[in-house]
Amino acid sequence: MSMIRTIEVLLGIPAMNQLDASAIPMDIFQEKPDLTPYQAALPTIAADNLMTGKAKDKVTAAWMKKTLQQDLDHADMADPQALNAVIWFACRGDGSREPPSAVLPAYEAIRLGILEGVPVDHKDKDDD
């Protein structure tokens, strides 16, 4: 809330609600600006360096191969379930299993086509 309140103060607008009004603006500005040039900390590895080391074991090699099979050059073309599994392995290792996805009954019914062919009556009973 402090950030929102600070923005409101900078823009000269009143608080939008009670929470904003009670928030204390952040004390990050000073009367005289500090114009000292910023010294950038440059990375030691190039951003386009995608070289990876060799896999330490067969399981890691299999996950690396699975990653290479994905189309990462185009938006939304990689298999999301495969990528989730790869990321889970990279973060948690081989000893941890990925939890199952949440399943909503209505979504599953539509996905499996159970509701296909069922007539949809858009008229409510009280519309008479």
C-alpha positions in Angstrom: 0.0 0.0 0.0 2.9 2.3 0.7 3.9 2.2 -3.0 0.4 3.1 -4.1 0.2 5.9 -1.6 3.6 7.2 -2.7 2.4 7.3 -6.4 -0.8 9.1 -5.3 1.3 11.7 -3.5 3.6 12.2 -6.5 0.7 12.6 -8.8 -1.1 14.9 -6.4 -4.3 12.8 -6.4 -6.3 11.9 -3.3 -6.2 8.5 -1.8 -8.5 6.1 -3.6 -9.7 4.3 -0.5 -9.2 4.0 3.3 -6.3 1.6 2.9 -4.4 4.0 0.7 -5.2 7.0 3.0 -3.8 5.2 6.1 -0.7 4.0 4.3 2.6 5.9 4.9 4.2 7.1 1.7 7.7 5.7 1.1 10.5 8.0 2.1 12.7 7.4 -0.9 13.1 10.9 -2.3 15.3 13.7 -1.2 15.3 17.5 -1.7 18.4 17.6 -3.8 18.9 14.9 -6.5 22.0 12.7 -6.5 23.3 13.0 -10.1 26.3 10.7 -9.5 26.7 8.5 -12.6 25.6 4.9 -12.1 28.4 2.3 -12.4 26.9 -0.7 -14.2 27.8 -4.2 -13.0 28.3 -6.0 -16.3 27.6 -9.8 -16.4 30.6 -12.1 -16.8 28.7 -14.5 -19.1 27.2 -13.4 -22.5 23.4 -13.4 -22.6 23.5 -15.5 -25.8 25.7 -18.2 -24.3 23.4 -21.2 -24.0 26.1 -23.8 -23.8 25.4 -26.3 -21.0 27.7 -28.8 -19.4 27.5 -32.5 -19.9 24.9 -34.4 -18.0 26.1 -35.9 -14.7 23.9 -39.0 -15.0 21.5 -40.8 -17.3 18.4 -39.3 -15.7 19.7 -35.7 -16.2 20.7 -36.6 -19.8 17.1 -37.8 -20.5 15.7 -34.5 -19.2 18.2 -32.5 -21.2 17.1 -34.5 -24.3 13.4 -33.8 -23.5 14.2 -30.1 -23.3 16.0 -30.1 -26.7 12.9 -31.7 -28.3 10.7 -28.7 -27.4 10.1 -25.8 -29.8 11.4 -23.0 -27.7 11.9 -20.7 -30.7 8.2 -19.9 -31.2 5.8 -18.7 -28.5 3.5 -21.3 -27.0 4.8 -24.2 -29.2 6.5 -26.2 -26.5 4.5 -28.9 -24.6 3.6 -27.2 -21.3 3.3 -30.5 -19.4 6.8 -31.5 -20.6 8.3 -28.2 -19.7 6.6 -28.3 -16.2 8.2 -31.7 -15.7 11.6 -30.5 -16.8 11.5 -27.5 -14.6 10.3 -29.6 -11.6 13.2 -32.0 -12.2 15.7 -29.1 -12.5 14.5 -27.5 -9.2 13.7 -30.6 -7.1 15.9 -33.3 -8.5 15.0 -37.0 -9.3 13.9 -37.8 -5.8 10.8 -35.7 -5.9 7.7 -36.3 -8.0 5.7 -33.6 -9.6 2.3 -33.2 -7.9 -0.8 -33.9 -10.0 -2.6 -31.0 -11.6 -5.8 -29.8 -10.1 -8.7 -31.4 -11.9 -12.1 -29.7 -12.2 -15.0 -32.1 -12.9 -16.7 -29.7 -15.4 -13.5 -29.2 -17.3 -12.8 -32.9 -17.5 -16.3 -33.6 -18.7 -15.9 -31.0 -21.5 -12.4 -32.3 -22.3 -13.6 -35.9 -22.6 -16.6 -34.8 -24.7 -19.2 -36.2 -22.3 -21.3 -33.1 -22.7 -21.2 -33.2 -26.5 -24.6 -33.9 -28.0 -26.5 -32.8 -24.8 -29.0 -30.1 -25.8 -28.4 -26.8 -24.1 -31.6 -25.0 -23.1 -30.8 -21.3 -22.7 -34.4 -20.5 -21.5 -34.8 -20.4 -17.8 -37.9 -21.8 -16.2 -38.9 -18.4 -14.9 -38.7 -16.7 -18.3 -42.3 -17.6 -19.1 
